[in-house]
Amino acid sequence: MGVQLLVLEVLCRVSGLGTIGWLTGCVFAVATWAVLTVALRRTWTTSFGPANRVTLARTILVGGVTALVADSFGRPVPVTVLIAFAAVALVLDAVDGQVARRTKTATPLGARFDMEVDAFLILVLCVHVAIPLGVWVLSIGLMRYAFVAASWVLPWLRGDLPHSMARKTVAALQGVVLVVAGAGILPRASAATAVAVALGLLVWSFGRDVAWLWRSGKAADGTPETVVPERAAVALAVTSRRAGPDR
């Protein structure tokens, strides 16, 4: 929390972060601390681990992005800083899994932590991009949460999925496209087209996985294995589920 507050203070001094952004960033920091504290106690984890520390660094960057996006509703914000934070967070997504595997510290908690950070970053980027392109962009960030909500009603959606490079590629593409569209370097029509293509690929990826889970559920006589779904947002998952935890 201390580092998150320090980042918010730097944003205040460098980019003029307003009250709304500051409060949003503080709420994000407190919520992250509370959720992690509960998760660590429930899993009886004695060491946070190097990979989780990388993910925590990404979380702090996502907090900065969240604060800037919230502030953008009331005043112009430095898009360069926002996109830089988001881009570094996306790049580090490829680092924490590698660290976990090389240090042999992969845990279900780490995989879930990584997934939730990815998903939230994609959702926040969707909010940023939706301002110029329209609310339809939010469907990218909300799709993973809608899938999780549906799994509460339809248990067969909680089945495990086989490894799929296509799924991971589509998930990674969402973050890249949203960052490019949010940077404002493309004409509005081109940005809208790129985001629409990314959304179409995401719908295809989810649809394919849902069909696979449905067929598996029928093959198991309606009693599929109930494994917690793991859709990660960039490679990033936010928006896509993994066949198994990377960490």
Buried (B, 14 or more C-beta within 10 A) or exposed (E): EEEBBEBBEEBBEEBEBBEBBBBBBBBBBEEBEEEBEEBBEEEEBEEBBEBBEBBBBBBBBBBBBBBBBBBBEEEEBBBEBBBBBBBBBBEBBEBBBEBBEEEEBBBEBBBBBBBBBBBBBBBBBBBBBBEEBEEEBBBBBBBBBEBBEEBEEEBBBBBBBEEBEEBBEBBBBBBBBBBBBBBBEBEEEEBBEBBBEBBEBBBEBBEBBBEBBBEBBEEEEEEBEEEBBBBBBBBBBBBBBBBEBBB
